[in-house]
Amino acid sequence: MTISGETAEAAVTWGLILKLGLTTGVFTAVFNQAAAALKDAWQSRMFDRRRGTTSAIGLVEVLTTFALECDARHDYNDYDRLNRNDPRHYDMPPLKYPDDVALDILPRHIAVGLADLQTEIQQAKRNVSITAEVVDPPEATKTADDGYLSVGQTAINLALRLRKEYRLGPYQGDTAKDVAASLSKKAEAAKKLQSLGLIT
């Protein structure tokens, strides 16, 4: 039996169509899987970003409030000394991060900064305790004042970094800007007095 040229050509054509169809099906399946994976990754990233933003908003509030309290305690101690009274504050304000904060999805440098701040607060507490035991309680308030300036600045700087990272916009009022400037100004003044030997 002989196969005509037309029959052979049709067989070749159908063979190419079948092969092309199978190949196209494989490519389509791979493309669909890749598209689904990209979509899942994008949705996961958006979800993490939303969680990060929610965490940032809570942290900004807590950190700013903490920095304000540090600044206020430093001011109260200065006021008491000016009026020849014993300064009233020598302990660090409490700082507790919100329970729903997702530290694992925050930028690494900020998550580390939050951990470092807690360590810095514990060290400030130890410094106050040692001063009270070794020197005397009134001197502990001076040590506390140094701690207020140090941890307060760290806290407000972290709050500002979170605002920038998550595009939360500027503060709606001047309070937080004021406390950042206030703490920085007091820290510079304290360094200048130390360099002149007026305080230890």
Solvent accessible surface area in square Angstrom, and as a share of the most:
residue,aa,sasa,rsa
1,M,234,1.04
2,T,127,0.74
3,I,121,0.62
4,S,64,0.41
5,G,59,0.57
6,E,145,0.65
7,T,77,0.45
8,A,45,0.35
9,E,118,0.53
10,A,46,0.36
11,A,65,0.51
12,V,94,0.54
13,T,61,0.35
14,W,174,0.61
15,G,38,0.36
16,L,111,0.55
17,I,88,0.45
18,L,121,0.60
19,K,138,0.59
20,L,119,0.59
21,G,45,0.43
22,L,120,0.60
23,T,56,0.33
24,T,68,0.40
25,G,40,0.38
26,V,94,0.54
27,F,137,0.57
28,T,65,0.38
29,A,50,0.39
30,V,87,0.50
31,F,140,0.58
32,N,81,0.42
33,Q,133,0.59
34,A,49,0.38
35,A,44,0.34
36,A,51,0.39
37,A,62,0.48
38,L,129,0.64
39,K,121,0.51
40,D,89,0.46
41,A,60,0.47
42,W,152,0.53
43,Q,83,0.37
44,S,60,0.39
45,R,175,0.64
46,M,60,0.27
47,F,108,0.45
48,D,51,0.26
49,R,98,0.36
50,R,147,0.54
51,R,89,0.32
52,G,1,0.01
53,T,39,0.23
54,T,80,0.47
55,S,3,0.02
56,A,0,0.00
57,I,99,0.50
58,G,19,0.18
59,L,0,0.00
60,V,9,0.05
61,E,119,0.53
62,V,37,0.21
63,L,0,0.00
64,T,16,0.09
65,T,82,0.48
66,F,6,0.03
67,A,0,0.00
68,L,63,0.31
69,E,65,0.29
70,C,0,0.00
71,D,18,0.09
72,A,35,0.27
73,R,31,0.11
74,H,19,0.08
75,D,63,0.33
76,Y,101,0.38
77,N,0,0.00
78,D,67,0.35
79,Y,129,0.49
80,D,8,0.04
81,R,73,0.27
82,L,149,0.74
83,N,68,0.35
84,R,227,0.83
85,N,84,0.43
86,D,119,0.61
87,P,23,0.14
88,R,117,0.43
89,H,38,0.17
90,Y,125,0.48
91,D,75,0.39
92,M,9,0.04
93,P,3,0.02
94,P,117,0.74
95,L,21,0.11
96,K,146,0.62
97,Y,34,0.13
98,P,37,0.24
99,D,134,0.69
100,D,103,0.53
101,V,22,0.13
102,A,7,0.06
103,L,80,0.40
104,D,120,0.62
105,I,40,0.20
106,L,9,0.05
107,P,31,0.19
108,R,206,0.75
109,H,98,0.44
110,I,1,0.00
111,A,23,0.18
112,V,79,0.45
113,G,11,0.11
114,L,1,0.00
115,A,61,0.47
116,D,78,0.41
117,L,0,0.00
118,Q,54,0.24
119,T,86,0.50
120,E,52,0.23
121,I,5,0.02
122,Q,81,0.36
123,Q,77,0.34
124,A,9,0.07
125,K,84,0.36
126,R,119,0.44
127,N,61,0.31
128,V,12,0.07
129,S,52,0.34
130,I,98,0.50
131,T,21,0.12
132,A,35,0.27
133,E,140,0.63
134,V,115,0.66
135,V,92,0.53
136,D,53,0.28
137,P,90,0.56
138,P,76,0.48
139,E,56,0.25
140,A,3,0.02
141,T,6,0.03
142,K,106,0.45
143,T,33,0.19
144,A,0,0.00
145,D,11,0.06
146,D,65,0.34
147,G,8,0.08
148,Y,0,0.00
149,L,9,0.04
150,S,51,0.33
151,V,1,0.00
152,G,0,0.00
153,Q,48,0.21
154,T,37,0.22
155,A,0,0.00
156,I,2,0.01
157,N,75,0.38
158,L,2,0.01
159,A,0,0.00
160,L,68,0.34
161,R,96,0.35
162,L,0,0.00
163,R,42,0.15
164,K,174,0.74
165,E,60,0.27
166,Y,16,0.06
167,R,211,0.77
168,L,43,0.21
169,G,35,0.34
170,P,97,0.61
171,Y,30,0.11
172,Q,174,0.77
173,G,40,0.38
174,D,95,0.49
175,T,80,0.46
176,A,4,0.03
177,K,107,0.45
178,D,84,0.44
179,V,4,0.02
180,A,23,0.18
181,A,64,0.50
182,S,28,0.18
183,L,0,0.00
184,S,47,0.30
185,K,156,0.66
186,K,42,0.18
187,A,13,0.10
188,E,104,0.47
189,A,49,0.38
190,A,21,0.16
191,K,124,0.52
192,K,134,0.57
193,L,69,0.34
194,Q,78,0.35
195,S,93,0.60
196,L,120,0.60
197,G,59,0.57
198,L,120,0.60
199,I,68,0.35
200,T,157,0.91
